[in-house]
């Protein structure tokens, strides 16, 4: 993917790593080791591999760059059955802090967006419309997010307007992660 990008465009300035799976949402005692390994392999190791090769390309070209990853509000919290998913996204949040320290001196920035409930196929698989009223009732902005809500933040982090932002996880969750009485 990285080689094809450089072959086609001659450079790599921005990368957005936005692939992941929710895996099986079940109590930890019901998950298999294979369930856990699959989620970690795709959500954490997949991002790690992408970042590794994106950074190598940016270093090779010497032009710096910006990498944005999709994490999740469940990296900072949890819901019943989210052990593997939450662990994978919490690991991703920790990963980018270390990468930011290592490659900031090369003008390479790396950040995560941590979406909450966003209308996506994953949202639908996890209960979707049958949970909308409940989610909206405890989300301070009183709505479910749209893909553009997260996408616009990812684009902003990729631009020079965010040139002094690195190693951060930006919550894009309508305020649901703010500790408050429900």
Buried (B, 14 or more C-beta within 10 A) or exposed (E): EBEEBBEEEEBBEBBBBBEBBBBBBBEEEEBEEEBBEBBBBBBBEBBBEBBEBBBEBBBEBEBBBBBBBBBBBBBBBBEEBBBBBBBBBBBBBEBBBEBBEEBBEBBBBBBBBBBBBBBBEBBEEBEBEEEBEEBBEEBEEEBBBEEEBBBEBBBBBBEEEBEEBBBBBBBBBBEBBEEEEE
